[in-house]
C-alpha cells in the first residue's frame, strides 16, 4: 500500500474526530503515505501531523461546487493515484466524487448514500462515539481488527497549534495570572442556533468568575462575532476578547494556554478535548449518545438536562427549537455550570 486518502471534508469537529483513524492507518501501513482531505478552513489544524504526507482540501462551496466542480475535483484526486480511500463522509456527492477518482479500493459506511459504489463497507454503529465509528472502518482492511485494538492504535484526537503564537499568548496571560489568578475560556457561539446557551447565562458565569479572581477569555469565529457583541451588552465586568481575531491554529494555541474552557457543543470543545484542557461542555438539542461528546484523556464534564422528552431534536441541532420552549438550553442554570467549572479548576 503506497498512498492512502482519508476523506472527511465535514465540520471542523468531525475532521478532528477523524484523526485517530489517520493515526491507526499510519501504524497498520507504516510504509504508506497518508493524505487527509478536509475543508479549506480546517486545513491548518492538521498540517503539523507527522503521519500525514499532505493535507488536501475540498472546497465544495467554492472552486468545486456543482456537477462541474465534482468532476474537476475527481480529476484532481486522480492525479494522486491513490491505492486506497477511506471515507468517513457519507454524502451522495462525496461517494460519486471518490468513485470518479479512479481508485478501485474505496472503504466507507454501508449507511452512506450510493453505498453500492463502495468496494468495502462497515456498519456505522450509532451506539459508538464518532471516533470509534470512524475506527470501525478498519474492520474490513485489518485482519487483527477489534475495536479495542483500533482505539489503542488511533489514540486520541490531535490538532496543531501555532507554537510561536502560543508562546506569545502564554507570556501575555502569565502577566495576568499574578496573585494566583486563573484564566478560563468562554466559547459562546455555534453555527447552530439551538446549540447556543443563552448569552446572558455566559455573562453571569463571567461575572461570578471575575469576582472570584478568575479572568475570562472569549473566543469565536469572525462570522459569529455578533454573539460576542451581545455578550458585551449583557456583561458588567471586563473580559479578554480574542473572538474573530485568530486563525484556527492560533485558536488552538489560545485554548492550549487556558486553565479551563466552557463551551457549547462546537469546534472549540473538540479542540480543548484534543489538547486535554479541562472542559465544561453544554449540550442542549444534541445528546452524548449521538457520539460527538468530548473525547480524550483530559478532564471534562458534560452539562445537560437529562431525560427531557424532546432531546435530541436533530443530529446537529437546528435553527429553531421545534417545541418553541428551548428548555434543553434554558433549563441549564448558571449556578450548575459554575459548580462544575469550579470543581474542575481545583
C-alpha positions, 0 to 999 in steps of 0.5 A: 500500500503506497498512498492512502486518502482519508476523506472527511471534508465535514465540520471542523469537529468531525475532521478532528474526530477523524484523526485517530483513524489517520493515526491507526492507518499510519501504524497498520501501513507504516510504509504508506503515505497518508493524505487527509482531505478536509475543508479549506478552513480546517486545513491548518489544524492538521498540517503539523501531523507527522503521519500525514504526507499532505493535507488536501482540501475540498472546497465544495462551496467554492472552486468545486461546487456543482456537477462541474466542480465534482468532476474537476475535483475527481480529476484532481484526486486522480492525479494522486493515484491513490491505492486506497480511500477511506471515507468517513463522509457519507454524502451522495456527492462525496461517494460519486466524487471518490468513485470518479477518482479512479481508485478501485479500493474505496472503504466507507459506511454501508449507511452512506448514500450510493453505498453500492459504489463502495468496494468495502463497507462497515456498519456505522454503529450509532451506539459508538462515539464518532471516533470509534465509528470512524475506527470501525472502518478498519474492520474490513482492511485489518485482519487483527481488527477489534475495536479495542485494538483500533482505539489503542492504535488511533489514540486520541484526537490531535490538532496543531497549534501555532507554537510561536503564537502560543508562546506569545499568548502564554507570556501575555496571560502569565502577566495576568495570572499574578496573585494566583489568578486563573484564566478560563475560556468562554466559547459562546457561539455555534453555527447552530442556533439551538446549540447556543446557551443563552448569552446572558447565562455566559455573562453571569458565569463571567461575572461570578468568575471575575469576582472570584479572581478568575479572568475570562477569555472569549473566543469565536469565529469572525462570522459569529462575532455578533454573539460576542457583541451581545455578550458585551451588552449583557456583561458588567465586568471586563473580559479578554476578547480574542473572538474573530481575531485568530486563525484556527491554529492560533485558536488552538494555541489560545485554548492550549494556554487556558486553565479551563474552557466552557463551551457549547457543543462546537469546534472549540470543545473538540479542540480543548478535548484534543489538547486535554484542557479541562472542559465544561461542555453544554449540550442542549438539542444534541445528546452524548449518545449521538457520539460527538461528546468530548473525547480524550484523556483530559478532564471534562464534564458534560452539562445537560438536562437529562431525560427531557422528552424532546432531546435530541431534536436533530443530529446537529441541532437546528435553527429553531427549537421545534417545541418553541420552549428551548428548555434543553438550553434554558433549563441549564442554570448558571449556578450548575455550570459554575459548580462544575467549572469550579470543581474542575479548576481545583 
